[in-house]
Amino acid sequence: MTRKPVIAIDGPAGAGKSTAARRLAQRLGYVLIDTGALYRAVALVAKERGIEWSDGPALGALARSLHLRFGEASHGRPPIFVDGVDRSLEIRREDISQGASRVSAHPEVREALLGVQRAMGASGGIVMEGRDIGTVVFPDADVKVFLTASVDARASRRRDELAARGVHSDIDAVRREIEERDERDTKRAVAPLRRAADAIYLDTSDLELEDVVDRLVALVAERARAQAASD
């Protein structure tokens, strides 16, 4: 490859793609772009400004008006700055998580953020994760992975994640929230969650994190060898 590859990782909520993408980027020395954080940022600011999450045109205008950028990651997710202010903690609230799913269903918002995402990844050497990276944002990505897990596994992981933050949650309630989000993400009219035809399917239900990352690193190396052989 003449430039470092673009790696697209898609999948449903709670599949572990954010953590896996972060570890993969660290292993490869690539830049991590958490596209979900962009939609969370829009949902957060919309709530603060009294804009309904159902108002697509107003949300699109809001998304276009915001200056969104990621800071340099140290050990966790890269911090996201909204109009120069670090909002990394606020966007991880559970209400904002649900709001991001609703906000992302609007074509006006997706159109507003599409150029932002493509500009961030134009030079390659990135790991970008989300719901429509391999199908819409970077359909020509060098490596595409659809990373998923069973609903039960995802609910358990989400509960553990909340517990680590000191938030008590009921496993049945968490499972229902994941199922509702799956419903919205897969059935929305614009850029629904789906596996790209050429994406590699990876079920992480019974895999440890490092096993997932090892497989992703191997996939990237395999694609690089195949590309070199064809040049």
Backbone hydrogen bonds, N-H to C=O, Kabsch-Sander energy under -0.5 kcal/mol:
donor,donor_aa,acceptor,acceptor_aa,energy
7,I,5,P,-0.5
7,I,126,I,-2.1
8,A,6,V,-0.6
8,A,143,V,-3.2
9,I,7,I,-0.5
9,I,128,M,-2.7
10,D,8,A,-0.5
10,D,145,V,-2.7
11,G,130,G,-1.1
15,A,12,P,-1.4
20,A,16,G,-2.4
21,A,17,K,-2.9
22,R,18,S,-2.1
23,R,19,T,-2.5
24,L,20,A,-2.6
25,A,21,A,-2.6
26,Q,22,R,-2.0
27,R,23,R,-2.5
28,L,24,L,-2.3
29,G,25,A,-1.6
30,Y,25,A,-2.1
31,V,125,G,-2.5
33,I,127,V,-2.7
34,D,32,L,-0.5
35,T,33,I,-1.1
35,T,129,E,-1.5
36,G,129,E,-0.5
37,A,34,D,-1.1
38,L,34,D,-0.6
38,L,35,T,-0.9
39,Y,35,T,-1.3
40,R,36,G,-2.3
41,A,37,A,-2.2
42,V,38,L,-1.8
43,A,39,Y,-2.4
44,L,40,R,-2.7
45,V,41,A,-2.5
46,A,42,V,-2.4
47,K,43,A,-2.1
48,E,44,L,-2.1
49,R,45,V,-2.0
50,G,47,K,-0.9
51,I,46,A,-2.9
52,E,50,G,-0.6
55,D,52,E,-1.6
56,G,54,S,-1.3
59,L,55,D,-2.4
60,G,56,G,-2.8
61,A,57,P,-2.2
62,L,58,A,-2.2
63,A,59,L,-2.8
64,R,60,G,-2.1
65,S,61,A,-1.2
65,S,62,L,-0.6
66,L,62,L,-1.1
68,L,66,L,-0.8
69,R,81,F,-1.8
71,G,79,P,-3.3
81,F,69,R,-3.3
82,V,85,V,-3.0
83,D,67,H,-3.0
83,D,81,F,-0.6
85,V,82,V,-1.5
87,R,80,I,-2.4
87,R,85,V,-0.6
91,I,87,R,-1.9
92,R,89,L,-1.4
93,R,90,E,-1.5
97,S,93,R,-2.0
98,Q,94,E,-1.9
99,G,95,D,-2.1
100,A,96,I,-2.6
101,S,97,S,-1.2
102,R,98,Q,-1.5
103,V,99,G,-3.0
104,S,100,A,-2.5
105,A,102,R,-0.9
106,H,103,V,-1.7
109,V,106,H,-0.6
110,R,106,H,-2.1
111,E,107,P,-2.6
112,A,108,E,-1.6
113,L,109,V,-2.1
114,L,110,R,-1.5
115,G,111,E,-0.8
117,Q,113,L,-2.4
118,R,114,L,-2.4
119,A,115,G,-2.3
120,M,116,V,-1.8
121,G,117,Q,-1.3
122,A,118,R,-0.7
122,A,119,A,-0.7
124,G,121,G,-1.6
125,G,5,P,-0.9
126,I,5,P,-1.2
127,V,31,V,-2.8
128,M,7,I,-2.9
129,E,33,I,-1.8
130,G,9,I,-2.1
136,V,132,D,-2.5
137,V,132,D,-2.1
138,F,133,I,-3.6
141,A,138,F,-1.9
142,D,6,V,-0.9
143,V,6,V,-1.8
145,V,8,A,-2.6
146,F,200,I,-3.2
147,L,10,D,-3.2
147,L,145,V,-0.7
148,T,146,F,-0.5
148,T,202,L,-2.5
154,R,150,S,-2.4
155,A,151,V,-2.7
156,S,152,D,-2.2
157,R,153,A,-2.1
158,R,154,R,-2.4
159,R,155,A,-2.5
160,D,156,S,-2.2
161,E,157,R,-2.4
162,L,158,R,-2.4
163,A,159,R,-2.5
164,A,160,D,-2.1
165,R,161,E,-0.7
165,R,162,L,-0.9
166,G,163,A,-1.8
167,V,162,L,-2.7
168,H,166,G,-0.6
174,V,170,D,-2.5
175,R,171,I,-2.3
176,R,172,D,-2.2
177,E,173,A,-2.2
178,I,174,V,-2.1
179,E,175,R,-2.4
180,E,176,R,-2.5
181,R,177,E,-2.2
182,D,178,I,-2.7
183,E,179,E,-2.1
184,R,180,E,-2.1
185,D,181,R,-3.1
186,T,182,D,-2.5
187,K,183,E,-1.4
188,R,184,R,-1.0
193,L,185,D,-2.9
194,R,131,R,-0.7
199,A,196,A,-2.0
200,I,144,K,-2.5
202,L,146,F,-2.7
204,T,148,T,-3.2
204,T,202,L,-0.6
207,L,204,T,-1.8
211,D,208,E,-0.5
212,V,208,E,-2.0
213,V,209,L,-2.5
214,D,210,E,-2.5
215,R,211,D,-2.0
216,L,212,V,-2.1
217,V,213,V,-2.7
218,A,214,D,-2.2
219,L,215,R,-2.1
220,V,216,L,-2.2
221,A,217,V,-2.3
222,E,218,A,-2.4
223,R,219,L,-2.5
224,A,220,V,-2.2
225,R,221,A,-2.2
226,A,222,E,-2.3
227,Q,223,R,-2.5
228,A,224,A,-2.4
229,A,225,R,-2.2
230,S,226,A,-1.3
231,D,227,Q,-1.1
